[in-house]
Amino acid sequence: ETKSGNLDMWSTIEAGTITATFTAPKPVMKSYRLQGEAFAKLLGIPSKALRAHTTVMINTSLNDIFIPIVSPKVLGDLVFDFAHIREQFNQEGIVVFGLFATDDDGLQVRGLAPLVGVDEDPFTGRIQAGLVETAKSNGIIKKNQTEVRSRQGHFVGRPGEANITFGAESGVTKVTGGGAHVFSTTMVF
């Protein structure tokens, strides 16, 4: 069980490669209360970093904000004042800020969660469905597209990626990414 609800999750190991997959329900999206220069000022980033003619969105069921950025280079060059972000967004209780740009391989993402003690997360599974919905509603990915690659953590030296598949009819998003074997244990009862 997560803040996203009870999610179906499974993992596989093939030829020594660990793969984890989970499904997420369709997010409840709307335009965020501030846009453009006003939003950029609140977040503490240059307004020219925002992708032109797009809308900053909020997933109201998880309180995550999604911000289209003009390019992967600009996304990587952004520097954040996490104390400022905590101060500006504390009353709203924003959990994750998903900033993203597109390149030939899909979505390049930065996930910030300073209000819950994670300044920048190397990979944030909970934001993937909201990223897809924001990209679709802004015309960044095609409305009939059913798959996209999401890459996150490259800018903090801990790269991760996932294949995101989504169905228009079901509203379910499936996230499949690699995993790392961290430890093993045996439990005896």
Helices and strands as residue ranges (DSSP letters): E 9-14, E 17-24, E 29-31, H 36-43, G 47-49, E 57-59, E 64-68, H 72-77, H 82-89, E 97-103, E 106-113, G 114-116, E 118-121, G 125-127, H 128-137, E 147-152, G 154-156, E 160-166, E 173-178
